Amino acid sequence: MTGYIRAAYIAEALCVSRGQVLKRAGAELWPCVKKRGSLLFLENRLPADVRLALRGKEARSEAARETVDSGLSQLNDAAREAAQNRSALLYDYRESGLKPAEFLEAYNAGQTSAYLLAELGPVSQRTLYRWLRETKEAGAVGPRALAALAPRYGIKKSGAGVTLSAEERLLLKSFWLRNTQPAAAHAWRNMLLVYPHSRCTYAKAARFLHSIPPAERDLYRLGRKRFEDLYLPYVEQNVLSYKSLDMVVSDHHVLDCVVLYRGRLVRPWITTFQDYRSGKVVGWFPSVKPSSLSIIAAYYMCCIRYGIPRAALFDNGKDYRSKLLNGYQTTAKQFTPEGIEEEVQVFFQGVLPALGTGVHFTKTYSGKSKGRQERYYRILGEYLAKDIGSYVGSDTTTKPDDAVLMWRSIDGLAKRDDIPDWDYFAQAAGAMIEYINDSFVSRGRGMDGKTRSRVFAENLPEEVRRVAKEDLQHALYRSEVRKCGRNGIRHHGVNYYHQALARYAGQNVVIRNKIVTDNEMPVYTLDGVYICNAAGDYFAEGETLKAAIDRVERAKKATFAELAERGTNEVAIAAEQRTMIETALRTYNDALPSLDALFETEADSLPRAAGAEDFAGPRRPANAYKSPLEARDEDFLNYGGKA
């Protein structure tokens, strides 16, 4: 009956006795029917764990059948031919009706089959008995018997985990391929908890797990970054094709030591620019916390001492992606001469592109793209961090025993007070970098056992792009869009003001301030037209209150004068706007009057009676109110009762 399972089959799947199955079925009231004296249980109404065990048994049976049926496919050509010849010899033996000794005597003498004798050679009675036993155990006939007769050296061994079911393999992989890197025993025990009817042993599970391809294993257990470093290709740049200052590489690095900075212990950072061809560090800047400003300071040193590099290679860190270095585009609102507000695009050029250094980005935290710089950092850590006297180690295994004494006293030992200060560290870092550049020889590609400074000088092109100090300082400005307020432009808590900014109150302007805070700041319009140099703290009280009040009063007078000057000019409609309005009117209705006619008064547009052209109308009192919208020129002439 389709869909019904015998109790014995369920007992075999659950690895229990038939009596235990019947006892559980009675307790849980499994649906069943009785046929020919035995109980048959409805498969789709059995408990979930029982159905899972039945599917596992079916999967194992299917895998066993596939293994048996594919026995011949696992043989090489020589083993398959030998198995067929042995099967033919056994067939001749069964058909002959002779005793084994008599048959072998005739066979070895060449009386039965000369072809089999040439292929198999003489066969002993012991060998014949072994072949008969193997075929009997395999089923006497069919592919199983033929595979059993194959030589053992010709069988291709199956991979680990062949006898495991698909569910077992899937569960083992899901528990083992994790970034926490669990042990094989851990994954095996978790699999047994989820799949309690599995007969998988630990040895079998371990063989299967360790047979997983290394790339798949490391992707899930070691993480994506480690997988990419081990298995994915990378660009191999030819160092010999570069000249000095053709490309520089920059990055931040934290040193494994502590220094005293403003009364607290910090681990110092250093930002470097390294020449790609020679490996020489051409610019550096120590800092407590690296930023885009420390990058610019190191770049400034490189440009002043050696020249402007043609290209720079950075990773995708936020400091190197900053707007200050690469430039950016933004939108701002400005007023047209007709007083109409419009939105414009404003582009600010970055520091590096402004000086002609092309910027290239590599993958974040990729050591292969900046290999020479990473090796330089190891040398710097070895000879600077370890010899400065406050080395704390890169991890717990390299941490010195007295490192804890830098922060507090412990176990009766006094706290250390010989920590180097920041000034000493800055001098030591600069001296060590120069010492490594000038004294340490390198065996790397293209170095030929020379120092970095020597290789840099030998490969320096004849024409080095130099820049004047004034031009370099001019490029090291930071441009921003700011709104001009009543006290000028506020930047970093300081108000910058000039009398020329009075007409720009409430409008957006462009400021260019030095990276190092200055007392003056140039101000431009959004179109790049220079306005003035605004002074910082213009309205601050200062030493004398009277001087500050005088400055405020002068600014007020300048603002009123600017507004009065702008108020005397009538705002006329621009030519293009007049054309646009007239076109729209004509499109809507041809019978509409012209634009000039729309601005005429109603009295002027109507015909007058004869003799009424010179009549001025009744005279208004001198102090009578008249709406400006209804007034005419003669009203203003006669204002106050004067003709």
Secondary structure as a PSIPRED ss2 file (coil, helix, strand):
# PSIPRED VFORMAT (PSIPRED V4.0)

   1 M C   1.000  0.000  0.000
   2 T C   1.000  0.000  0.000
   3 G C   1.000  0.000  0.000
   4 Y E   0.000  0.000  1.000
   5 I E   0.000  0.000  1.000
   6 R E   0.000  0.000  1.000
   7 A H   0.000  1.000  0.000
   8 A H   0.000  1.000  0.000
   9 Y H   0.000  1.000  0.000
  10 I H   0.000  1.000  0.000
  11 A H   0.000  1.000  0.000
  12 E H   0.000  1.000  0.000
  13 A H   0.000  1.000  0.000
  14 L H   0.000  1.000  0.000
  15 C C   1.000  0.000  0.000
  16 V C   1.000  0.000  0.000
  17 S C   1.000  0.000  0.000
  18 R H   0.000  1.000  0.000
  19 G H   0.000  1.000  0.000
  20 Q H   0.000  1.000  0.000
  21 V H   0.000  1.000  0.000
  22 L H   0.000  1.000  0.000
  23 K H   0.000  1.000  0.000
  24 R H   0.000  1.000  0.000
  25 A H   0.000  1.000  0.000
  26 G H   0.000  1.000  0.000
  27 A H   0.000  1.000  0.000
  28 E H   0.000  1.000  0.000
  29 L C   1.000  0.000  0.000
  30 W C   1.000  0.000  0.000
  31 P C   1.000  0.000  0.000
  32 C E   0.000  0.000  1.000
  33 V E   0.000  0.000  1.000
  34 K E   0.000  0.000  1.000
  35 K E   0.000  0.000  1.000
  36 R C   1.000  0.000  0.000
  37 G C   1.000  0.000  0.000
  38 S E   0.000  0.000  1.000
  39 L E   0.000  0.000  1.000
  40 L E   0.000  0.000  1.000
  41 F E   0.000  0.000  1.000
  42 L E   0.000  0.000  1.000
  43 E H   0.000  1.000  0.000
  44 N H   0.000  1.000  0.000
  45 R H   0.000  1.000  0.000
  46 L C   1.000  0.000  0.000
  47 P C   1.000  0.000  0.000
  48 A H   0.000  1.000  0.000
  49 D H   0.000  1.000  0.000
  50 V H   0.000  1.000  0.000
  51 R H   0.000  1.000  0.000
  52 L H   0.000  1.000  0.000
  53 A H   0.000  1.000  0.000
  54 L H   0.000  1.000  0.000
  55 R H   0.000  1.000  0.000
  56 G H   0.000  1.000  0.000
  57 K H   0.000  1.000  0.000
  58 E H   0.000  1.000  0.000
  59 A H   0.000  1.000  0.000
  60 R H   0.000  1.000  0.000
  61 S H   0.000  1.000  0.000
  62 E H   0.000  1.000  0.000
  63 A H   0.000  1.000  0.000
  64 A H   0.000  1.000  0.000
  65 R H   0.000  1.000  0.000
  66 E H   0.000  1.000  0.000
  67 T H   0.000  1.000  0.000
  68 V H   0.000  1.000  0.000
  69 D H   0.000  1.000  0.000
  70 S C   1.000  0.000  0.000
  71 G C   1.000  0.000  0.000
  72 L H   0.000  1.000  0.000
  73 S H   0.000  1.000  0.000
  74 Q H   0.000  1.000  0.000
  75 L E   0.000  0.000  1.000
  76 N C   1.000  0.000  0.000
  77 D H   0.000  1.000  0.000
  78 A H   0.000  1.000  0.000
  79 A H   0.000  1.000  0.000
  80 R H   0.000  1.000  0.000
  81 E H   0.000  1.000  0.000
  82 A H   0.000  1.000  0.000
  83 A H   0.000  1.000  0.000
  84 Q H   0.000  1.000  0.000
  85 N H   0.000  1.000  0.000
  86 R H   0.000  1.000  0.000
  87 S H   0.000  1.000  0.000
  88 A H   0.000  1.000  0.000
  89 L H   0.000  1.000  0.000
  90 L H   0.000  1.000  0.000
  91 Y H   0.000  1.000  0.000
  92 D H   0.000  1.000  0.000
  93 Y H   0.000  1.000  0.000
  94 R H   0.000  1.000  0.000
  95 E H   0.000  1.000  0.000
  96 S H   0.000  1.000  0.000
  97 G C   1.000  0.000  0.000
  98 L C   1.000  0.000  0.000
  99 K C   1.000  0.000  0.000
 100 P H   0.000  1.000  0.000
 101 A H   0.000  1.000  0.000
 102 E H   0.000  1.000  0.000
 103 F H   0.000  1.000  0.000
 104 L H   0.000  1.000  0.000
 105 E H   0.000  1.000  0.000
 106 A H   0.000  1.000  0.000
 107 Y H   0.000  1.000  0.000
 108 N H   0.000  1.000  0.000
 109 A C   1.000  0.000  0.000
 110 G C   1.000  0.000  0.000
 111 Q C   1.000  0.000  0.000
 112 T C   1.000  0.000  0.000
 113 S C   1.000  0.000  0.000
 114 A H   0.000  1.000  0.000
 115 Y H   0.000  1.000  0.000
 116 L H   0.000  1.000  0.000
 117 L H   0.000  1.000  0.000
 118 A H   0.000  1.000  0.000
 119 E H   0.000  1.000  0.000
 120 L H   0.000  1.000  0.000
 121 G C   1.000  0.000  0.000
 122 P C   1.000  0.000  0.000
 123 V C   1.000  0.000  0.000
 124 S C   1.000  0.000  0.000
 125 Q H   0.000  1.000  0.000
 126 R H   0.000  1.000  0.000
 127 T H   0.000  1.000  0.000
 128 L H   0.000  1.000  0.000
 129 Y H   0.000  1.000  0.000
 130 R H   0.000  1.000  0.000
 131 W H   0.000  1.000  0.000
 132 L H   0.000  1.000  0.000
 133 R H   0.000  1.000  0.000
 134 E H   0.000  1.000  0.000
 135 T H   0.000  1.000  0.000
 136 K H   0.000  1.000  0.000
 137 E H   0.000  1.000  0.000
 138 A H   0.000  1.000  0.000
 139 G C   1.000  0.000  0.000
 140 A C   1.000  0.000  0.000
 141 V C   1.000  0.000  0.000
 142 G C   1.000  0.000  0.000
 143 P H   0.000  1.000  0.000
 144 R H   0.000  1.000  0.000
 145 A H   0.000  1.000  0.000
 146 L H   0.000  1.000  0.000
 147 A H   0.000  1.000  0.000
 148 A H   0.000  1.000  0.000
 149 L C   1.000  0.000  0.000
 150 A C   1.000  0.000  0.000
 151 P C   1.000  0.000  0.000
 152 R H   0.000  1.000  0.000
 153 Y H   0.000  1.000  0.000
 154 G H   0.000  1.000  0.000
 155 I E   0.000  0.000  1.000
 156 K C   1.000  0.000  0.000
 157 K C   1.000  0.000  0.000
 158 S C   1.000  0.000  0.000
 159 G C   1.000  0.000  0.000
 160 A C   1.000  0.000  0.000
 161 G C   1.000  0.000  0.000
 162 V C   1.000  0.000  0.000
 163 T C   1.000  0.000  0.000
 164 L C   1.000  0.000  0.000
 165 S C   1.000  0.000  0.000
 166 A H   0.000  1.000  0.000
 167 E H   0.000  1.000  0.000
 168 E H   0.000  1.000  0.000
 169 R H   0.000  1.000  0.000
 170 L H   0.000  1.000  0.000
 171 L H   0.000  1.000  0.000
 172 L H   0.000  1.000  0.000
 173 K H   0.000  1.000  0.000
 174 S H   0.000  1.000  0.000
 175 F H   0.000  1.000  0.000
 176 W H   0.000  1.000  0.000
 177 L C   1.000  0.000  0.000
 178 R C   1.000  0.000  0.000
 179 N C   1.000  0.000  0.000
 180 T C   1.000  0.000  0.000
 181 Q C   1.000  0.000  0.000
 182 P C   1.000  0.000  0.000
 183 A C   1.000  0.000  0.000
 184 A H   0.000  1.000  0.000
 185 A H   0.000  1.000  0.000
 186 H H   0.000  1.000  0.000
 187 A H   0.000  1.000  0.000
 188 W H   0.000  1.000  0.000
 189 R H   0.000  1.000  0.000
 190 N H   0.000  1.000  0.000
 191 M H   0.000  1.000  0.000
 192 L H   0.000  1.000  0.000
 193 L H   0.000  1.000  0.000
 194 V H   0.000  1.000  0.000
 195 Y C   1.000  0.000  0.000
 196 P C   1.000  0.000  0.000
 197 H C   1.000  0.000  0.000
 198 S C   1.000  0.000  0.000
 199 R C   1.000  0.000  0.000
 200 C C   1.000  0.000  0.000
 201 T C   1.000  0.000  0.000
 202 Y H   0.000  1.000  0.000
 203 A H   0.000  1.000  0.000
 204 K H   0.000  1.000  0.000
 205 A H   0.000  1.000  0.000
 206 A H   0.000  1.000  0.000
 207 R H   0.000  1.000  0.000
 208 F H   0.000  1.000  0.000
 209 L H   0.000  1.000  0.000
 210 H H   0.000  1.000  0.000
 211 S C   1.000  0.000  0.000
 212 I C   1.000  0.000  0.000
 213 P C   1.000  0.000  0.000
 214 P H   0.000  1.000  0.000
 215 A H   0.000  1.000  0.000
 216 E H   0.000  1.000  0.000
 217 R H   0.000  1.000  0.000
 218 D H   0.000  1.000  0.000
 219 L H   0.000  1.000  0.000
 220 Y H   0.000  1.000  0.000
 221 R H   0.000  1.000  0.000
 222 L C   1.000  0.000  0.000
 223 G C   1.000  0.000  0.000
 224 R H   0.000  1.000  0.000
 225 K H   0.000  1.000  0.000
 226 R H   0.000  1.000  0.000
 227 F H   0.000  1.000  0.000
 228 E H   0.000  1.000  0.000
 229 D H   0.000  1.000  0.000
 230 L H   0.000  1.000  0.000
 231 Y H   0.000  1.000  0.000
 232 L C   1.000  0.000  0.000
 233 P C   1.000  0.000  0.000
 234 Y C   1.000  0.000  0.000
 235 V C   1.000  0.000  0.000
 236 E C   1.000  0.000  0.000
 237 Q C   1.000  0.000  0.000
 238 N C   1.000  0.000  0.000
 239 V H   0.000  1.000  0.000
 240 L H   0.000  1.000  0.000
 241 S H   0.000  1.000  0.000
 242 Y C   1.000  0.000  0.000
 243 K C   1.000  0.000  0.000
 244 S C   1.000  0.000  0.000
 245 L C   1.000  0.000  0.000
 246 D C   1.000  0.000  0.000
 247 M C   1.000  0.000  0.000
 248 V E   0.000  0.000  1.000
 249 V E   0.000  0.000  1.000
 250 S E   0.000  0.000  1.000
 251 D E   0.000  0.000  1.000
 252 H E   0.000  0.000  1.000
 253 H E   0.000  0.000  1.000
 254 V E   0.000  0.000  1.000
 255 L C   1.000  0.000  0.000
 256 D C   1.000  0.000  0.000
 257 C E   0.000  0.000  1.000
 258 V C   1.000  0.000  0.000
 259 V E   0.000  0.000  1.000
 260 L E   0.000  0.000  1.000
 261 Y E   0.000  0.000  1.000
 262 R C   1.000  0.000  0.000
 263 G C   1.000  0.000  0.000
 264 R E   0.000  0.000  1.000
 265 L E   0.000  0.000  1.000
 266 V E   0.000  0.000  1.000
 267 R C   1.000  0.000  0.000
 268 P C   1.000  0.000  0.000
 269 W E   0.000  0.000  1.000
 270 I E   0.000  0.000  1.000
 271 T E   0.000  0.000  1.000
 272 T E   0.000  0.000  1.000
 273 F E   0.000  0.000  1.000
 274 Q E   0.000  0.000  1.000
 275 D E   0.000  0.000  1.000
 276 Y C   1.000  0.000  0.000
 277 R C   1.000  0.000  0.000
 278 S C   1.000  0.000  0.000
 279 G C   1.000  0.000  0.000
 280 K C   1.000  0.000  0.000
 281 V E   0.000  0.000  1.000
 282 V E   0.000  0.000  1.000
 283 G E   0.000  0.000  1.000
 284 W E   0.000  0.000  1.000
 285 F E   0.000  0.000  1.000
 286 P E   0.000  0.000  1.000
 287 S E   0.000  0.000  1.000
 288 V C   1.000  0.000  0.000
 289 K C   1.000  0.000  0.000
 290 P C   1.000  0.000  0.000
 291 S C   1.000  0.000  0.000
 292 S H   0.000  1.000  0.000
 293 L H   0.000  1.000  0.000
 294 S H   0.000  1.000  0.000
 295 I H   0.000  1.000  0.000
 296 I H   0.000  1.000  0.000
 297 A H   0.000  1.000  0.000
 298 A H   0.000  1.000  0.000
 299 Y H   0.000  1.000  0.000
 300 Y H   0.000  1.000  0.000
 301 M H   0.000  1.000  0.000
 302 C H   0.000  1.000  0.000
 303 C H   0.000  1.000  0.000
 304 I H   0.000  1.000  0.000
 305 R H   0.000  1.000  0.000
 306 Y C   1.000  0.000  0.000
 307 G C   1.000  0.000  0.000
 308 I C   1.000  0.000  0.000
 309 P C   1.000  0.000  0.000
 310 R C   1.000  0.000  0.000
 311 A E   0.000  0.000  1.000
 312 A E   0.000  0.000  1.000
 313 L E   0.000  0.000  1.000
 314 F E   0.000  0.000  1.000
 315 D C   1.000  0.000  0.000
 316 N C   1.000  0.000  0.000
 317 G C   1.000  0.000  0.000
 318 K C   1.000  0.000  0.000
 319 D C   1.000  0.000  0.000
 320 Y C   1.000  0.000  0.000
 321 R C   1.000  0.000  0.000
 322 S C   1.000  0.000  0.000
 323 K H   0.000  1.000  0.000
 324 L H   0.000  1.000  0.000
 325 L H   0.000  1.000  0.000
 326 N H   0.000  1.000  0.000
 327 G E   0.000  0.000  1.000
 328 Y E   0.000  0.000  1.000
 329 Q E   0.000  0.000  1.000
 330 T E   0.000  0.000  1.000
 331 T E   0.000  0.000  1.000
 332 A E   0.000  0.000  1.000
 333 K E   0.000  0.000  1.000
 334 Q E   0.000  0.000  1.000
 335 F E   0.000  0.000  1.000
 336 T C   1.000  0.000  0.000
 337 P C   1.000  0.000  0.000
 338 E C   1.000  0.000  0.000
 339 G C   1.000  0.000  0.000
 340 I C   1.000  0.000  0.000
 341 E E   0.000  0.000  1.000
 342 E E   0.000  0.000  1.000
 343 E E   0.000  0.000  1.000
 344 V E   0.000  0.000  1.000
 345 Q E   0.000  0.000  1.000
 346 V E   0.000  0.000  1.000
 347 F E   0.000  0.000  1.000
 348 F E   0.000  0.000  1.000
 349 Q E   0.000  0.000  1.000
 350 G C   1.000  0.000  0.000
 351 V H   0.000  1.000  0.000
 352 L H   0.000  1.000  0.000
 353 P H   0.000  1.000  0.000
 354 A H   0.000  1.000  0.000
 355 L C   1.000  0.000  0.000
 356 G C   1.000  0.000  0.000
 357 T C   1.000  0.000  0.000
 358 G E   0.000  0.000  1.000
 359 V E   0.000  0.000  1.000
 360 H E   0.000  0.000  1.000
 361 F E   0.000  0.000  1.000
 362 T C   1.000  0.000  0.000
 363 K C   1.000  0.000  0.000
 364 T C   1.000  0.000  0.000
 365 Y C   1.000  0.000  0.000
 366 S C   1.000  0.000  0.000
 367 G C   1.000  0.000  0.000
 368 K H   0.000  1.000  0.000
 369 S H   0.000  1.000  0.000
 370 K H   0.000  1.000  0.000
 371 G H   0.000  1.000  0.000
 372 R H   0.000  1.000  0.000
 373 Q H   0.000  1.000  0.000
 374 E H   0.000  1.000  0.000
 375 R H   0.000  1.000  0.000
 376 Y H   0.000  1.000  0.000
 377 Y H   0.000  1.000  0.000
 378 R H   0.000  1.000  0.000
 379 I H   0.000  1.000  0.000
 380 L H   0.000  1.000  0.000
 381 G H   0.000  1.000  0.000
 382 E H   0.000  1.000  0.000
 383 Y H   0.000  1.000  0.000
 384 L H   0.000  1.000  0.000
 385 A H   0.000  1.000  0.000
 386 K C   1.000  0.000  0.000
 387 D C   1.000  0.000  0.000
 388 I C   1.000  0.000  0.000
 389 G C   1.000  0.000  0.000
 390 S C   1.000  0.000  0.000
 391 Y E   0.000  0.000  1.000
 392 V C   1.000  0.000  0.000
 393 G C   1.000  0.000  0.000
 394 S C   1.000  0.000  0.000
 395 D C   1.000  0.000  0.000
 396 T C   1.000  0.000  0.000
 397 T C   1.000  0.000  0.000
 398 T C   1.000  0.000  0.000
 399 K C   1.000  0.000  0.000
 400 P C   1.000  0.000  0.000
 401 D H   0.000  1.000  0.000
 402 D H   0.000  1.000  0.000
 403 A H   0.000  1.000  0.000
 404 V H   0.000  1.000  0.000
 405 L H   0.000  1.000  0.000
 406 M H   0.000  1.000  0.000
 407 W C   1.000  0.000  0.000
 408 R C   1.000  0.000  0.000
 409 S C   1.000  0.000  0.000
 410 I E   0.000  0.000  1.000
 411 D C   1.000  0.000  0.000
 412 G C   1.000  0.000  0.000
 413 L E   0.000  0.000  1.000
 414 A C   1.000  0.000  0.000
 415 K C   1.000  0.000  0.000
 416 R C   1.000  0.000  0.000
 417 D C   1.000  0.000  0.000
 418 D C   1.000  0.000  0.000
 419 I C   1.000  0.000  0.000
 420 P C   1.000  0.000  0.000
 421 D E   0.000  0.000  1.000
 422 W H   0.000  1.000  0.000
 423 D H   0.000  1.000  0.000
 424 Y H   0.000  1.000  0.000
 425 F H   0.000  1.000  0.000
 426 A H   0.000  1.000  0.000
 427 Q H   0.000  1.000  0.000
 428 A H   0.000  1.000  0.000
 429 A H   0.000  1.000  0.000
 430 G H   0.000  1.000  0.000
 431 A H   0.000  1.000  0.000
 432 M H   0.000  1.000  0.000
 433 I H   0.000  1.000  0.000
 434 E H   0.000  1.000  0.000
 435 Y H   0.000  1.000  0.000
 436 I H   0.000  1.000  0.000
 437 N H   0.000  1.000  0.000
 438 D H   0.000  1.000  0.000
 439 S H   0.000  1.000  0.000
 440 F C   1.000  0.000  0.000
 441 V E   0.000  0.000  1.000
 442 S C   1.000  0.000  0.000
 443 R C   1.000  0.000  0.000
 444 G C   1.000  0.000  0.000
 445 R C   1.000  0.000  0.000
 446 G C   1.000  0.000  0.000
 447 M C   1.000  0.000  0.000
 448 D C   1.000  0.000  0.000
 449 G C   1.000  0.000  0.000
 450 K C   1.000  0.000  0.000
 451 T E   0.000  0.000  1.000
 452 R H   0.000  1.000  0.000
 453 S H   0.000  1.000  0.000
 454 R H   0.000  1.000  0.000
 455 V H   0.000  1.000  0.000
 456 F H   0.000  1.000  0.000
 457 A H   0.000  1.000  0.000
 458 E H   0.000  1.000  0.000
 459 N C   1.000  0.000  0.000
 460 L C   1.000  0.000  0.000
 461 P C   1.000  0.000  0.000
 462 E C   1.000  0.000  0.000
 463 E C   1.000  0.000  0.000
 464 V C   1.000  0.000  0.000
 465 R C   1.000  0.000  0.000
 466 R C   1.000  0.000  0.000
 467 V C   1.000  0.000  0.000
 468 A C   1.000  0.000  0.000
 469 K H   0.000  1.000  0.000
 470 E H   0.000  1.000  0.000
 471 D H   0.000  1.000  0.000
 472 L H   0.000  1.000  0.000
 473 Q H   0.000  1.000  0.000
 474 H H   0.000  1.000  0.000
 475 A H   0.000  1.000  0.000
 476 L C   1.000  0.000  0.000
 477 Y E   0.000  0.000  1.000
 478 R E   0.000  0.000  1.000
 479 S E   0.000  0.000  1.000
 480 E E   0.000  0.000  1.000
 481 V E   0.000  0.000  1.000
 482 R E   0.000  0.000  1.000
 483 K E   0.000  0.000  1.000
 484 C C   1.000  0.000  0.000
 485 G E   0.000  0.000  1.000
 486 R C   1.000  0.000  0.000
 487 N C   1.000  0.000  0.000
 488 G E   0.000  0.000  1.000
 489 I E   0.000  0.000  1.000
 490 R E   0.000  0.000  1.000
 491 H E   0.000  0.000  1.000
 492 H C   1.000  0.000  0.000
 493 G C   1.000  0.000  0.000
 494 V E   0.000  0.000  1.000
 495 N E   0.000  0.000  1.000
 496 Y E   0.000  0.000  1.000
 497 Y E   0.000  0.000  1.000
 498 H C   1.000  0.000  0.000
 499 Q H   0.000  1.000  0.000
 500 A H   0.000  1.000  0.000
 501 L H   0.000  1.000  0.000
 502 A H   0.000  1.000  0.000
 503 R H   0.000  1.000  0.000
 504 Y H   0.000  1.000  0.000
 505 A C   1.000  0.000  0.000
 506 G C   1.000  0.000  0.000
 507 Q C   1.000  0.000  0.000
 508 N E   0.000  0.000  1.000
 509 V E   0.000  0.000  1.000
 510 V E   0.000  0.000  1.000
 511 I E   0.000  0.000  1.000
 512 R E   0.000  0.000  1.000
 513 N E   0.000  0.000  1.000
 514 K E   0.000  0.000  1.000
 515 I C   1.000  0.000  0.000
 516 V C   1.000  0.000  0.000
 517 T C   1.000  0.000  0.000
 518 D C   1.000  0.000  0.000
 519 N C   1.000  0.000  0.000
 520 E E   0.000  0.000  1.000
 521 M E   0.000  0.000  1.000
 522 P E   0.000  0.000  1.000
 523 V E   0.000  0.000  1.000
 524 Y E   0.000  0.000  1.000
 525 T C   1.000  0.000  0.000
 526 L C   1.000  0.000  0.000
 527 D C   1.000  0.000  0.000
 528 G C   1.000  0.000  0.000
 529 V C   1.000  0.000  0.000
 530 Y E   0.000  0.000  1.000
 531 I E   0.000  0.000  1.000
 532 C E   0.000  0.000  1.000
 533 N E   0.000  0.000  1.000
 534 A E   0.000  0.000  1.000
 535 A E   0.000  0.000  1.000
 536 G E   0.000  0.000  1.000
 537 D C   1.000  0.000  0.000
 538 Y C   1.000  0.000  0.000
 539 F C   1.000  0.000  0.000
 540 A C   1.000  0.000  0.000
 541 E C   1.000  0.000  0.000
 542 G C   1.000  0.000  0.000
 543 E C   1.000  0.000  0.000
 544 T C   1.000  0.000  0.000
 545 L H   0.000  1.000  0.000
 546 K H   0.000  1.000  0.000
 547 A H   0.000  1.000  0.000
 548 A H   0.000  1.000  0.000
 549 I H   0.000  1.000  0.000
 550 D H   0.000  1.000  0.000
 551 R H   0.000  1.000  0.000
 552 V H   0.000  1.000  0.000
 553 E H   0.000  1.000  0.000
 554 R H   0.000  1.000  0.000
 555 A H   0.000  1.000  0.000
 556 K H   0.000  1.000  0.000
 557 K H   0.000  1.000  0.000
 558 A H   0.000  1.000  0.000
 559 T H   0.000  1.000  0.000
 560 F H   0.000  1.000  0.000
 561 A H   0.000  1.000  0.000
 562 E H   0.000  1.000  0.000
 563 L H   0.000  1.000  0.000
 564 A H   0.000  1.000  0.000
 565 E H   0.000  1.000  0.000
 566 R H   0.000  1.000  0.000
 567 G H   0.000  1.000  0.000
 568 T C   1.000  0.000  0.000
 569 N C   1.000  0.000  0.000
 570 E C   1.000  0.000  0.000
 571 V C   1.000  0.000  0.000
 572 A C   1.000  0.000  0.000
 573 I C   1.000  0.000  0.000
 574 A C   1.000  0.000  0.000
 575 A H   0.000  1.000  0.000
 576 E H   0.000  1.000  0.000
 577 Q H   0.000  1.000  0.000
 578 R H   0.000  1.000  0.000
 579 T H   0.000  1.000  0.000
 580 M H   0.000  1.000  0.000
 581 I H   0.000  1.000  0.000
 582 E H   0.000  1.000  0.000
 583 T H   0.000  1.000  0.000
 584 A H   0.000  1.000  0.000
 585 L H   0.000  1.000  0.000
 586 R H   0.000  1.000  0.000
 587 T H   0.000  1.000  0.000
 588 Y H   0.000  1.000  0.000
 589 N C   1.000  0.000  0.000
 590 D C   1.000  0.000  0.000
 591 A C   1.000  0.000  0.000
 592 L C   1.000  0.000  0.000
 593 P C   1.000  0.000  0.000
 594 S C   1.000  0.000  0.000
 595 L H   0.000  1.000  0.000
 596 D H   0.000  1.000  0.000
 597 A H   0.000  1.000  0.000
 598 L H   0.000  1.000  0.000
 599 F C   1.000  0.000  0.000
 600 E C   1.000  0.000  0.000
 601 T C   1.000  0.000  0.000
 602 E H   0.000  1.000  0.000
 603 A H   0.000  1.000  0.000
 604 D H   0.000  1.000  0.000
 605 S H   0.000  1.000  0.000
 606 L C   1.000  0.000  0.000
 607 P C   1.000  0.000  0.000
 608 R C   1.000  0.000  0.000
 609 A C   1.000  0.000  0.000
 610 A C   1.000  0.000  0.000
 611 G C   1.000  0.000  0.000
 612 A C   1.000  0.000  0.000
 613 E C   1.000  0.000  0.000
 614 D C   1.000  0.000  0.000
 615 F C   1.000  0.000  0.000
 616 A C   1.000  0.000  0.000
 617 G C   1.000  0.000  0.000
 618 P C   1.000  0.000  0.000
 619 R C   1.000  0.000  0.000
 620 R C   1.000  0.000  0.000
 621 P C   1.000  0.000  0.000
 622 A C   1.000  0.000  0.000
 623 N C   1.000  0.000  0.000
 624 A C   1.000  0.000  0.000
 625 Y C   1.000  0.000  0.000
 626 K C   1.000  0.000  0.000
 627 S C   1.000  0.000  0.000
 628 P C   1.000  0.000  0.000
 629 L C   1.000  0.000  0.000
 630 E C   1.000  0.000  0.000
 631 A C   1.000  0.000  0.000
 632 R C   1.000  0.000  0.000
 633 D H   0.000  1.000  0.000
 634 E H   0.000  1.000  0.000
 635 D H   0.000  1.000  0.000
 636 F H   0.000  1.000  0.000
 637 L H   0.000  1.000  0.000
 638 N C   1.000  0.000  0.000
 639 Y C   1.000  0.000  0.000
 640 G C   1.000  0.000  0.000
 641 G C   1.000  0.000  0.000
 642 K C   1.000  0.000  0.000
 643 A C   1.000  0.000  0.000
